[in-house]
Amino acid sequence: MAKKKKPATNVLARNKKARHDYTILETYEAGIVLTGTEIKSVRAGRMNLKDGFARVRNGEVWLENVHISPYEQGNQFNVDPLRNRKLLLKKREIKKLIGTTQNAGITLVPLRVYLKHGVAKLLLGVARGKHSYDKRETIKRRDQDRELRRVMKNRW
């Protein structure tokens, strides 16, 4: 019996601050509607998710404030780097997102963009903002874990 191969995922952009600033409650994989020159820029890794967020409008999910640099050889076909981009999700996922984002303090944050079977996908997180004391607690816990691993490594 032949083994099934896992699809190779190639991470193109990450939002490193998302897990620091937010507690991620749930994640969704969404497709992104891109133009020809945008996908070429994304494949080149010229995408910034840092200040991005997603919003549900009229039964559709839109990615906003994400910067995709213009493709250098794109000339007249380049579009606005900060334009809103539609995300492709199933209807039941969109309905669930509508319900969860109506709660106070819940937002949709892009976590990373990657290629899956040659198609650009976005990992979208349902997130709740952290307070500064939550961030300090996370840093403290991470440092304690690192110290524990260091001690255990030296012990053996």
Phi and psi in degrees as a GROMACS rama.xvg file:
@    title "Ramachandran Plot"
@    xaxis  label "Phi"
@    yaxis  label "Psi"
@TYPE xy
-77.9333  143.41  ALA-2
-76.7566  142.424  LYS-3
-80.9126  132.456  LYS-4
-84.9949  139.742  LYS-5
-76.2675  140.334  LYS-6
-66.6179  135.996  PRO-7
-73.4792  130.681  ALA-8
-111.014  135.195  THR-9
-118.532  105.2  ASN-10
-73.1457  125.129  VAL-11
-102.776  -31.6302  LEU-12
-152.596  144.815  ALA-13
-127.11  151.694  ARG-14
-108.903  89.7976  ASN-15
-68.2117  -31.7819  LYS-16
-77.1557  -16.0688  LYS-17
-60.5579  -47.4726  ALA-18
-72.7966  -19.0532  ARG-19
-80.6951  -41.1124  HIS-20
-89.5032  -19.391  ASP-21
-132.01  154.049  TYR-22
-96.4081  118.99  THR-23
-84.282  119.435  ILE-24
-91.3429  -36.7831  LEU-25
-156.148  153.879  GLU-26
-128.151  151.347  THR-27
-133.516  145.115  TYR-28
-99.152  125.768  GLU-29
-130.05  147.127  ALA-30
-82.5068  159.356  GLY-31
-121.454  135.232  ILE-32
-86.4958  112.321  VAL-33
-125.555  155.158  LEU-34
-84.6748  173.197  THR-35
-60.6707  -42.5976  GLY-36
-75.3309  -28.7324  THR-37
-66.8074  -42.4933  GLU-38
-66.0433  -32.3811  ILE-39
-67.0846  -38.8079  LYS-40
-67.6132  -40.0768  SER-41
-63.723  -43.2312  VAL-42
-62.7035  -28.7609  ARG-43
-81.5955  -2.91807  ALA-44
80.7501  22.0793  GLY-45
-99.3968  60.4971  ARG-46
-135.714  141.185  MET-47
-125.262  116.42  ASN-48
-97.7206  -1.51511  LEU-49
-49.9138  -51.5164  LYS-50
-101.8  11.5253  ASP-51
-77.0833  157.745  GLY-52
-155.265  167.111  PHE-53
-120.827  152.72  ALA-54
-140.494  141.803  ARG-55
-94.8563  121.617  VAL-56
-136.323  127.845  ARG-57
53.4898  40.4666  ASN-58
75.0121  13.141  GLY-59
-127.945  151.973  GLU-60
-103.786  129.349  VAL-61
-119.246  134.5  TRP-62
-91.5512  124.676  LEU-63
-123.513  153.162  GLU-64
61.6183  29.4851  ASN-65
-104.269  128.105  VAL-66
-96.6223  122.389  HIS-67
-116.645  115.053  ILE-68
-61.7143  144.837  SER-69
-61.391  142.574  PRO-70
-72.0301  130.367  TYR-71
-61.4831  -36.3965  GLU-72
-95.3333  13.2698  GLN-73
-82.0638  -20.2802  GLY-74
35.9744  -112.681  ASN-75
-72.5495  -14.9234  GLN-76
-88.5323  -5.08914  PHE-77
-68.7386  146.236  ASN-78
-116.516  176.195  VAL-79
-58.2462  127.193  ASP-80
-62.9848  -26.8612  PRO-81
-104.935  16.4123  LEU-82
-64.2722  155.962  ARG-83
-75.4653  138.981  ASN-84
-122.152  137.283  ARG-85
-77.3863  139.173  LYS-86
-104.741  141.697  LEU-87
-101.795  110.169  LEU-88
-132.17  162.703  LEU-89
-75.4371  154.601  LYS-90
-58.2561  -40.8873  LYS-91
-68.2704  -32.3699  ARG-92
-68.3796  -39.9585  GLU-93
-64.928  -42.2608  ILE-94
-61.7895  -39.7647  LYS-95
-65.8535  -40.4971  LYS-96
-65.0337  -38.0986  LEU-97
-59.902  -43.4064  ILE-98
-65.4023  -41.4989  GLY-99
-76.9185  -33.9423  THR-100
-76.5071  -11.6169  THR-101
-74.2892  -17.9284  GLN-102
-70.5413  144.785  ASN-103
-67.3091  137.559  ALA-104
84.1486  3.11937  GLY-105
-102.819  134.089  ILE-106
-139.532  166.284  THR-107
-107.183  122.292  LEU-108
-122.528  131.174  VAL-109
-74.0562  130.13  PRO-110
-98.9191  -44.9718  LEU-111
-161.412  158.628  ARG-112
-119.238  135.046  VAL-113
-147.418  165.253  TYR-114
-97.2327  135.409  LEU-115
-136.252  114.467  LYS-116
56.1983  36.8893  HIS-117
80.4332  4.68233  GLY-118
-114.537  137.178  VAL-119
-73.9957  129.092  ALA-120
-124.54  152.199  LYS-121
-120.754  131.958  LEU-122
-91.6164  113.49  LEU-123
-104.277  127.803  LEU-124
-107.887  135.633  GLY-125
-86.3357  118.719  VAL-126
-130.175  153.1  ALA-127
-119.687  132.674  ARG-128
-63.3044  143.754  GLY-129
-94.1522  148.861  LYS-130
-86.5754  166.742  HIS-131
-62.5331  -35.1204  SER-132
-69.6602  -29.3835  TYR-133
-66.1721  -39.7266  ASP-134
-64.8316  -41.7423  LYS-135
-63.3278  -38.8971  ARG-136
-64.1512  -40.6335  GLU-137
-63.6485  -44.6394  THR-138
-63.3716  -42.6105  ILE-139
-61.9903  -45.3194  LYS-140
-63.715  -40.8837  ARG-141
-63.6461  -42.1076  ARG-142
-65.3685  -38.8249  ASP-143
-64.6789  -41.6516  GLN-144
-63.8058  -41.4428  ASP-145
-62.8094  -43.2697  ARG-146
-63.874  -41.8881  GLU-147
-62.9565  -43.3824  LEU-148
-63.2307  -39.1902  ARG-149
-64.0464  -43.5629  ARG-150
-65.5168  -42.6983  VAL-151
-66.8003  -35.5054  MET-152
-65.7799  -43.6201  LYS-153
-71.5728  -26.7153  ASN-154
-70.7294  -37.0504  ARG-155
